[in-house]
Amino acid sequence: MEKTTVKKTSKKDIQQLILDGFKTYVLEHGAEPKSIFKFTKDLKMKEEEFYTFFTSFESVKSAIWVSIYDSTLQAVESQEVFKEYSAREKFLSFLFTWIEELKKNRSYLLSLYEDKSKSFKGLPADAREFKEKFKDFAGEIILEGKETQEIASRPIISDKYDEALWLQVLFVFRYWLDDRSPRFEKTDAAIEKSVNLAFDLMGKSALDSFLDFAKFLYQNK
């Protein structure tokens, strides 16, 4: 008689079950679950299993943001041509790919963040870990840009470049939530124009050239 093989539920499976269950609840009710006890009961799991992975619904929302980021980064870095991109092109590629990942979760994200007053209050807390990971990625892009002189090194200001790119991520997200154009064409245009502006500002400008020339003249008079 053949033995039936029972697949053991892994920790990763349980964690994903919680993430998917949370998104499903938000989609069906338009709001977060009222209690972890009721939420886990509906998922047919023990409450203590939830606490093995998360401390609150805030940490669940944070994990969802991180999973979207991880999927985005995996997608862009899997492209062989990505390594050859300039800093500007890498950031453009990240944002376009990120939007594609966001589309898979649009109804969920609209439920939580469509209300501007709620999104500006809730998003910074929910996306804190995502922000940390993104700023590490942005820091690498900025460093590469400085090495190739695509990005200018400026006292004090250079240290804020990663924060400027994070603010651009928030701008793109808010713009995309409000976008009702076919295939989100306006968001694509907004990404391209805003990134070009950002990198033009971070790049070596006519003012930088003038200051370099003035410094040269002063040092060699």
Solvent accessible surface area in square Angstrom, and as a share of the most:
residue,aa,sasa,rsa
1,M,241,1.07
2,E,164,0.74
3,K,194,0.82
4,T,123,0.72
5,T,131,0.76
6,V,127,0.73
7,K,174,0.74
8,K,180,0.76
9,T,84,0.49
10,S,50,0.32
11,K,144,0.61
12,K,161,0.68
13,D,62,0.32
14,I,29,0.15
15,Q,63,0.28
16,Q,86,0.38
17,L,80,0.40
18,I,0,0.00
19,L,13,0.07
20,D,62,0.32
21,G,10,0.10
22,F,0,0.00
23,K,44,0.19
24,T,64,0.37
25,Y,45,0.17
26,V,0,0.00
27,L,90,0.45
28,E,127,0.57
29,H,107,0.48
30,G,47,0.45
31,A,44,0.34
32,E,51,0.23
33,P,10,0.06
34,K,181,0.77
35,S,45,0.29
36,I,27,0.14
37,F,124,0.52
38,K,108,0.46
39,F,5,0.02
40,T,2,0.01
41,K,129,0.55
42,D,77,0.40
43,L,40,0.20
44,K,186,0.79
45,M,23,0.10
46,K,135,0.57
47,E,60,0.27
48,E,110,0.50
49,E,54,0.24
50,F,0,0.00
51,Y,106,0.40
52,T,88,0.51
53,F,52,0.22
54,F,10,0.04
55,T,110,0.64
56,S,33,0.21
57,F,19,0.08
58,E,95,0.42
59,S,32,0.21
60,V,0,0.00
61,K,15,0.06
62,S,17,0.11
63,A,20,0.16
64,I,3,0.02
65,W,6,0.02
66,V,18,0.10
67,S,47,0.30
68,I,7,0.04
69,Y,9,0.03
70,D,65,0.34
71,S,45,0.29
72,T,0,0.00
73,L,36,0.18
74,Q,136,0.60
75,A,34,0.26
76,V,0,0.00
77,E,89,0.40
78,S,87,0.56
79,Q,72,0.32
80,E,130,0.58
81,V,77,0.45
82,F,13,0.05
83,K,133,0.56
84,E,140,0.63
85,Y,65,0.25
86,S,45,0.29
87,A,4,0.03
88,R,61,0.22
89,E,78,0.35
90,K,18,0.08
91,F,0,0.00
92,L,29,0.14
93,S,17,0.11
94,F,0,0.00
95,L,0,0.00
96,F,69,0.29
97,T,22,0.13
98,W,2,0.01
99,I,1,0.01
100,E,88,0.40
101,E,24,0.11
102,L,0,0.00
103,K,66,0.28
104,K,150,0.64
105,N,23,0.12
106,R,36,0.13
107,S,69,0.44
108,Y,6,0.02
109,L,0,0.00
110,L,38,0.19
111,S,47,0.30
112,L,25,0.12
113,Y,4,0.02
114,E,79,0.36
115,D,69,0.36
116,K,105,0.45
117,S,81,0.52
118,K,128,0.54
119,S,4,0.03
120,F,133,0.55
121,K,166,0.70
122,G,23,0.22
123,L,14,0.07
124,P,73,0.46
125,A,46,0.36
126,D,6,0.03
127,A,0,0.00
128,R,141,0.52
129,E,78,0.35
130,F,3,0.01
131,K,56,0.24
132,E,105,0.47
133,K,70,0.30
134,F,0,0.00
135,K,54,0.23
136,D,100,0.52
137,F,12,0.05
138,A,0,0.00
139,G,33,0.32
140,E,105,0.47
141,I,3,0.02
142,I,11,0.06
143,L,107,0.53
144,E,68,0.30
145,G,1,0.01
146,K,59,0.25
147,E,125,0.56
148,T,100,0.58
149,Q,151,0.67
150,E,46,0.21
151,I,3,0.01
152,A,13,0.10
153,S,85,0.55
154,R,42,0.15
155,P,120,0.75
156,I,141,0.71
157,I,98,0.50
158,S,15,0.09
159,D,113,0.58
160,K,127,0.54
161,Y,9,0.03
162,D,35,0.18
163,E,52,0.23
164,A,51,0.40
165,L,1,0.00
166,W,10,0.03
167,L,105,0.52
168,Q,16,0.07
169,V,1,0.00
170,L,46,0.23
171,F,94,0.39
172,V,1,0.01
173,F,4,0.02
174,R,27,0.10
175,Y,79,0.30
176,W,0,0.00
177,L,0,0.00
178,D,62,0.32
179,D,7,0.04
180,R,154,0.56
181,S,17,0.11
182,P,91,0.57
183,R,184,0.67
184,F,37,0.15
185,E,77,0.35
186,K,123,0.52
187,T,0,0.00
188,D,59,0.30
189,A,45,0.35
190,A,14,0.11
191,I,0,0.00
192,E,88,0.40
193,K,146,0.62
194,S,22,0.14
195,V,0,0.00
196,N,51,0.26
197,L,108,0.54
198,A,22,0.17
199,F,2,0.01
200,D,82,0.43
201,L,121,0.60
202,M,10,0.04
203,G,8,0.08
204,K,122,0.52
205,S,46,0.30
206,A,88,0.68
207,L,116,0.57
208,D,22,0.11
209,S,57,0.37
210,F,129,0.54
211,L,96,0.48
212,D,73,0.38
213,F,117,0.49
214,A,39,0.31
215,K,121,0.51
216,F,116,0.48
217,L,90,0.45
218,Y,151,0.58
219,Q,117,0.52
220,N,95,0.48
221,K,189,0.80
